[in-house]
Amino acid sequence: MPFRAPHVSFVSFAVEVQSSGVTQAMIVETDLHLNPRHPAYDRLALTQLIAAAEAYTSANVEGPSSIRLISTRSGEI
């Protein structure tokens, strides 16, 4: 089942290999600003996106996982 949520433009998965072990990473591209100092930053929308991604990984990813958010907005920082 694909991950769908407001403000998401693309989702991919990667495997991260670290000395502590292997982790599945869910990479989410979003149109939200991730910098809290940006005037268009939307804390509620970001919190909802994170909660939806966490619920998705809990239900669909086996083993350790992480979520990486990437903003597609220019002028992020």
TIMI-2910 file (N, C-alpha, C, CB; in pm, 1 decimal, decimal comma, always signed):
<rs>
+----------+----------+----------+----------+----------+----------+----------+----------+----------+----------+----------+----------+------+
!      n_x !      n_y !      n_z !     ca_x !     ca_y !     ca_z !      c_x !      c_y !      c_z !     cb_x !     cb_y !     cb_z ! resn !
+----------+----------+----------+----------+----------+----------+----------+----------+----------+----------+----------+----------+------+
!    +84,3 !   -117,2 !     +0,0 !     +0,0 !     +0,0 !     +0,0 !    +89,4 !   +124,2 !     +0,0 !    -96,2 !     -0,6 !   +122,1 !  Met !
!    +75,4 !   +211,0 !    -98,2 !   +159,3 !   +331,3 !   -103,6 !   +121,4 !   +431,1 !     +6,1 !   +147,3 !   +398,1 !   -241,3 !  Pro !
!   +219,4 !   +509,0 !    +45,6 !   +197,7 !   +613,0 !   +146,0 !   +140,6 !   +735,9 !    +77,9 !   +329,4 !   +647,6 !   +220,6 !  Phe !
!    +28,2 !   +783,1 !   +127,4 !    -34,1 !   +904,9 !    +75,8 !    -68,8 !   +995,1 !   +194,6 !   -162,3 !   +871,7 !     -9,6 !  Arg !
!    -36,5 !  +1121,7 !   +180,2 !    -67,6 !  +1219,2 !   +284,2 !    -64,7 !  +1358,2 !   +220,7 !    +33,6 !  +1209,3 !   +404,4 !  Ala !
!   -136,2 !  +1452,7 !   +280,8 !   -129,6 !  +1590,2 !   +229,6 !    +14,5 !  +1641,4 !   +232,4 !   -221,3 !  +1683,7 !   +312,4 !  Pro !
!    +49,6 !  +1721,9 !   +136,9 !   +180,2 !  +1787,9 !   +125,3 !   +292,6 !  +1694,4 !    +82,6 !   +216,3 !  +1851,2 !   +256,3 !  His !
!   +261,4 !  +1571,9 !    +42,1 !   +365,1 !  +1477,6 !     -0,9 !   +367,3 !  +1470,5 !   -152,6 !   +341,3 !  +1336,7 !    +59,8 !  Val !
!   +486,0 !  +1489,2 !   -211,6 !   +497,4 !  +1482,6 !   -356,9 !   +564,9 !  +1354,2 !   -403,7 !   +574,2 !  +1602,3 !   -408,3 !  Ser !
!   +648,9 !  +1294,2 !   -320,8 !   +721,1 !  +1174,5 !   -362,0 !   +769,3 !  +1099,7 !   -238,5 !   +840,1 !  +1210,5 !   -454,4 !  Phe !
!   +766,7 !   +966,8 !   -246,0 !   +815,9 !   +882,4 !   -136,6 !   +906,2 !   +775,3 !   -196,2 !   +697,3 !   +817,7 !    -55,8 !  Val !
!  +1019,7 !   +753,8 !   -133,2 !  +1107,8 !   +644,6 !   -173,6 !  +1163,3 !   +580,2 !    -47,0 !  +1223,5 !   +695,5 !   -267,3 !  Ser !
!  +1227,3 !   +467,0 !    -66,4 !  +1283,9 !   +394,8 !    +46,6 !  +1430,3 !   +366,5 !    +18,3 !  +1206,2 !   +263,4 !    +73,9 !  Phe !
!  +1509,6 !   +361,5 !   +123,2 !  +1651,9 !   +332,3 !   +112,2 !  +1691,1 !   +241,7 !   +228,1 !  +1737,1 !   +463,4 !   +111,7 !  Ala !
!  +1805,3 !   +179,5 !   +212,7 !  +1862,0 !    +99,9 !   +320,0 !  +1985,8 !   +174,5 !   +368,6 !  +1896,4 !    -47,0 !   +272,6 !  Val !
!  +1989,8 !   +204,0 !   +497,0 !  +2105,2 !   +272,1 !   +554,3 !  +2185,1 !   +170,4 !   +635,2 !  +2061,5 !   +393,5 !   +643,1 !  Glu !
!  +2312,9 !   +157,7 !   +603,3 !  +2400,7 !    +63,4 !   +671,5 !  +2494,9 !   +144,3 !   +759,5 !  +2480,2 !    -26,3 !   +569,5 !  Val !
!  +2485,1 !   +120,5 !   +889,9 !  +2568,5 !   +190,7 !   +986,9 !  +2636,2 !    +87,7 !  +1075,8 !  +2484,6 !   +291,2 !  +1071,6 !  Gln !
!  +2731,1 !   +131,6 !  +1154,6 !  +2799,7 !    +38,4 !  +1243,8 !  +2703,3 !    -24,1 !  +1344,5 !  +2913,0 !   +109,5 !  +1317,4 !  Ser !
!  +2594,6 !    +45,6 !  +1374,5 !  +2495,1 !     -6,0 !  +1469,5 !  +2397,8 !   -104,5 !  +1405,5 !  +2417,4 !   +108,9 !  +1530,3 !  Ser !
!  +2400,0 !   -115,1 !  +1271,1 !  +2312,5 !   -209,3 !  +1202,7 !  +2248,9 !   -150,4 !  +1078,2 !  +2205,3 !   -256,4 !  +1296,1 !  Gly !
!  +2154,4 !   -224,7 !  +1022,5 !  +2085,7 !   -186,4 !   +899,4 !  +1949,0 !   -128,6 !   +933,8 !  +2071,4 !   -307,7 !   +803,6 !  Val !
!  +1915,2 !    -17,1 !   +870,7 !  +1788,5 !    +50,6 !   +894,6 !  +1719,7 !    +78,9 !   +761,9 !  +1810,0 !   +181,2 !   +973,6 !  Thr !
!  +1588,9 !    +57,2 !   +756,6 !  +1509,4 !    +96,3 !   +641,0 !  +1474,6 !   +244,5 !   +658,5 !  +1379,3 !     +6,7 !   +626,7 !  Gln !
!  +1499,4 !   +324,8 !   +556,9 !  +1469,4 !   +467,6 !   +564,4 !  +1358,1 !   +502,1 !   +466,0 !  +1595,9 !   +552,2 !   +535,2 !  Ala !
!  +1254,5 !   +568,7 !   +515,5 !  +1146,5 !   +618,9 !   +431,3 !  +1177,8 !   +765,6 !   +404,2 !  +1004,3 !   +600,5 !   +499,7 !  Met !
!  +1193,1 !   +800,7 !   +277,0 !  +1229,9 !   +936,3 !   +238,4 !  +1106,7 !  +1003,7 !   +179,0 !  +1349,2 !   +936,5 !   +136,8 !  Ile !
!  +1064,0 !  +1111,8 !   +243,5 !   +940,2 !  +1179,4 !   +205,5 !   +972,6 !  +1320,5 !   +156,8 !   +840,2 !  +1183,9 !   +324,7 !  Val !
!   +936,9 !  +1348,7 !    +31,6 !   +950,6 !  +1484,6 !    -20,7 !   +819,1 !  +1557,5 !     +3,0 !   +988,5 !  +1484,1 !   -173,2 !  Glu !
!   +829,8 !  +1677,5 !    +57,5 !   +710,9 !  +1754,6 !    +94,7 !   +723,0 !  +1898,5 !    +49,3 !   +688,5 !  +1749,3 !   +245,3 !  Thr !
!   +608,9 !  +1962,0 !    +27,4 !   +609,0 !  +2103,8 !     -7,2 !   +605,7 !  +2192,4 !   +116,9 !   +490,4 !  +2135,9 !    -96,9 !  Asp !
!   +612,2 !  +2132,3 !   +233,7 !   +613,9 !  +2209,9 !   +357,5 !   +753,2 !  +2267,2 !   +384,1 !   +568,9 !  +2122,8 !   +476,0 !  Leu !
!   +757,8 !  +2384,0 !   +444,8 !   +884,3 !  +2439,7 !   +491,7 !   +919,1 !  +2368,2 !   +622,6 !   +875,4 !  +2597,0 !   +511,6 !  His !
!  +1042,9 !  +2325,1 !   +635,2 !  +1086,0 !  +2251,7 !   +753,5 !  +1159,7 !  +2339,4 !   +853,8 !  +1174,0 !  +2137,0 !   +712,9 !  Leu !
!  +1190,6 !  +2459,6 !   +815,1 !  +1260,7 !  +2552,4 !   +902,3 !  +1158,2 !  +2629,4 !   +986,3 !  +1349,7 !  +2649,8 !   +819,6 !  Asn !
!  +1159,4 !  +2612,0 !  +1118,8 !  +1060,7 !  +2681,1 !  +1203,0 !  +1069,3 !  +2834,1 !  +1196,7 !  +1077,5 !  +2637,0 !  +1345,7 !  Pro !
!  +1178,6 !  +2887,2 !  +1149,8 !  +1192,3 !  +3033,5 !  +1139,5 !  +1135,0 !  +3088,8 !  +1009,8 !  +1338,2 !  +3072,9 !  +1150,5 !  Arg !
!  +1101,3 !  +3001,5 !   +916,3 !  +1045,1 !  +3048,7 !   +789,0 !   +902,3 !  +3096,3 !   +812,8 !  +1048,5 !  +2936,3 !   +680,1 !  His !
!   +860,4 !  +3208,1 !   +753,3 !   +725,7 !  +3261,8 !   +776,6 !   +612,8 !  +3167,1 !   +732,9 !   +710,9 !  +3393,2 !   +703,9 !  Pro !
!   +639,2 !  +3077,7 !   +639,2 !   +535,3 !  +2985,3 !   +592,4 !   +538,9 !  +2850,3 !   +666,1 !   +550,7 !  +2962,2 !   +442,3 !  Ala !
!   +620,5 !  +2839,1 !   +768,9 !   +630,1 !  +2715,4 !   +846,2 !   +493,7 !  +2683,6 !   +908,5 !   +740,0 !  +2727,2 !   +956,6 !  Tyr !
!   +449,9 !  +2559,7 !   +893,1 !   +319,2 !  +2515,8 !   +944,3 !   +341,1 !  +2397,8 !  +1038,6 !   +222,2 !  +2476,4 !   +826,9 !  Asp !
!   +353,3 !  +2427,6 !  +1166,6 !   +384,2 !  +2324,5 !  +1266,9 !   +278,6 !  +2214,0 !  +1268,4 !   +395,3 !  +2387,8 !  +1406,4 !  Arg !
!   +151,9 !  +2248,7 !  +1261,4 !    +45,2 !  +2149,5 !  +1266,0 !    +52,6 !  +2054,9 !  +1146,5 !    -91,1 !  +2218,3 !  +1270,1 !  Leu !
!    +69,4 !  +2108,6 !  +1026,7 !    +77,9 !  +2024,1 !   +907,2 !   +199,7 !  +1932,5 !   +913,8 !    +83,9 !  +2110,9 !   +780,2 !  Ala !
!   +311,2 !  +1984,1 !   +962,9 !   +432,1 !  +1903,2 !   +974,9 !   +413,9 !  +1792,5 !  +1078,7 !   +551,9 !  +1991,5 !  +1012,2 !  Leu !
!   +353,5 !  +1825,2 !  +1191,2 !   +326,4 !  +1725,5 !  +1294,8 !   +234,3 !  +1615,7 !  +1242,3 !   +264,0 !  +1792,1 !  +1418,3 !  Thr !
!   +133,9 !  +1652,6 !  +1165,9 !    +42,4 !  +1553,5 !  +1108,2 !   +113,3 !  +1465,3 !  +1006,3 !    -77,1 !  +1623,0 !  +1042,7 !  Gln !
!   +201,6 !  +1524,0 !   +926,0 !   +277,3 !  +1446,7 !   +828,4 !   +368,8 !  +1346,4 !   +898,6 !   +359,5 !  +1540,1 !   +738,2 !  Leu !
!   +437,1 !  +1389,9 !  +1002,1 !   +526,1 !  +1300,7 !  +1076,3 !   +446,6 !  +1186,8 !  +1139,9 !   +603,4 !  +1379,1 !  +1184,5 !  Ile !
!   +333,1 !  +1217,3 !  +1198,6 !   +249,9 !  +1113,6 !  +1261,0 !   +202,2 !  +1011,4 !  +1157,3 !   +128,6 !  +1177,6 !  +1331,6 !  Ala !
!   +162,8 !  +1059,2 !  +1039,8 !   +117,0 !   +968,5 !   +933,7 !   +231,8 !   +880,4 !   +885,3 !    +57,8 !  +1048,6 !   +815,5 !  Ala !
!   +350,7 !   +937,2 !   +870,5 !   +467,1 !   +859,9 !   +825,7 !   +507,6 !   +757,4 !   +931,3 !   +585,6 !   +953,6 !   +794,5 !  Ala !
!   +502,1 !   +795,2 !  +1058,3 !   +533,9 !   +700,8 !  +1166,0 !   +434,6 !   +585,3 !  +1169,3 !   +535,0 !   +772,5 !  +1301,5 !  Glu !
!   +306,9 !   +615,6 !  +1150,9 !   +204,6 !   +510,4 !  +1149,4 !   +227,8 !   +417,2 !  +1030,6 !    +62,0 !   +572,0 !  +1143,1 !  Ala !
!   +263,6 !   +473,7 !   +916,3 !   +288,0 !   +392,7 !   +797,0 !   +407,1 !   +299,3 !   +819,0 !   +312,8 !   +483,0 !   +674,4 !  Tyr !
!   +517,5 !   +352,5 !   +869,7 !   +635,3 !   +267,3 !   +889,4 !   +609,3 !   +161,1 !   +995,4 !   +756,6 !   +352,0 !   +929,0 !  Thr !
!   +534,3 !   +194,9 !  +1098,2 !   +501,7 !    +95,1 !  +1201,1 !   +423,6 !    -21,8 !  +1142,1 !   +420,9 !   +159,7 !  +1314,6 !  Ser !
!   +333,9 !     +7,3 !  +1049,7 !   +248,1 !    -96,2 !   +991,2 !   +311,5 !   -168,7 !   +872,8 !   +118,5 !    -34,9 !   +947,3 !  Ala !
!   +407,7 !   -104,6 !   +804,2 !   +455,6 !   -160,2 !   +677,6 !   +604,6 !   -189,4 !   +667,7 !   +420,5 !    -68,8 !   +571,0 !  Asn !
!   +683,7 !   -143,7 !   +761,6 !   +827,9 !   -165,8 !   +754,3 !   +868,1 !   -261,2 !   +866,1 !   +906,5 !    -31,1 !   +764,7 !  Val !
!   +937,6 !   -365,8 !   +826,7 !   +981,2 !   -464,8 !   +924,5 !  +1120,1 !   -428,0 !   +976,0 !   +981,5 !   -607,1 !   +862,5 !  Glu !
!  +1136,8 !   -431,1 !  +1105,6 !  +1266,0 !   -400,8 !  +1166,2 !  +1284,3 !   -252,3 !  +1189,9 !  +1377,8 !   -452,6 !  +1079,2 !  Gly !
!  +1407,0 !   -213,6 !  +1224,9 !  +1434,3 !    -71,7 !  +1253,6 !  +1410,6 !    +15,6 !  +1131,0 !  +1578,8 !    -53,9 !  +1302,7 !  Pro !
!  +1354,6 !   +133,3 !  +1155,4 !  +1327,8 !   +224,4 !  +1044,3 !  +1350,6 !   +368,6 !  +1086,6 !  +1184,3 !   +206,4 !   +993,0 !  Ser !
!  +1366,7 !   +453,3 !   +987,0 !  +1377,5 !   +596,8 !  +1011,5 !  +1298,9 !   +668,7 !   +903,0 !  +1527,2 !   +643,9 !  +1013,7 !  Ser !
!  +1269,5 !   +795,8 !   +927,8 !  +1196,2 !   +877,8 !   +832,1 !  +1280,2 !  +1001,7 !   +804,6 !  +1053,2 !   +916,0 !   +885,6 !  Ile !
!  +1298,7 !  +1032,3 !   +677,4 !  +1372,1 !  +1152,1 !   +639,0 !  +1277,9 !  +1240,7 !   +558,8 !  +1500,8 !  +1116,9 !   +556,9 !  Arg !
!  +1260,1 !  +1364,7 !   +602,7 !  +1176,8 !  +1461,4 !   +530,6 !  +1267,2 !  +1553,6 !   +450,2 !  +1087,2 !  +1543,4 !   +628,8 !  Leu !
!  +1227,2 !  +1577,8 !   +325,9 !  +1301,7 !  +1667,7 !   +238,3 !  +1203,8 !  +1769,7 !   +183,4 !  +1373,7 !  +1589,7 !   +122,6 !  Ile !
!  +1233,8 !  +1896,2 !   +203,1 !  +1146,9 !  +2002,2 !   +152,2 !  +1178,6 !  +2030,4 !     +6,1 !  +1162,3 !  +2130,6 !   +236,2 !  Ser !
!  +1074,5 !  +2043,1 !    -73,6 !  +1092,3 !  +2078,3 !   -214,6 !  +1073,1 !  +2228,1 !   -236,4 !   +994,1 !  +1999,2 !   -302,3 !  Thr !
!  +1057,2 !  +2302,1 !   -128,3 !  +1037,3 !  +2447,1 !   -137,0 !  +1171,1 !  +2518,5 !   -146,8 !   +958,3 !  +2498,9 !    -15,4 !  Arg !
!  +1177,8 !  +2620,9 !   -227,9 !  +1300,2 !  +2699,5 !   -236,1 !  +1304,2 !  +2797,7 !   -118,4 !  +1308,9 !  +2775,1 !   -372,7 !  Ser !
!  +1420,4 !  +2840,8 !    -85,3 !  +1435,7 !  +2936,5 !    +23,7 !  +1412,1 !  +2874,7 !   +160,0 !  +1341,8 !  +3051,5 !     +4,3 !  Gly !
!  +1442,2 !  +2747,0 !   +172,6 !  +1414,7 !  +2677,3 !   +297,6 !  +1494,7 !  +2735,7 !   +414,2 !  +1445,6 !  +2529,1 !   +282,5 !  Glu !
!  +1620,5 !  +2764,5 !   +391,7 !  +1702,9 !  +2810,6 !   +505,1 !  +1741,9 !  +2954,2 !   +481,5 !  +1829,8 !  +2722,1 !   +523,9 !  Ile !
+----------+----------+----------+----------+----------+----------+----------+----------+----------+----------+----------+----------+------+
</rs>
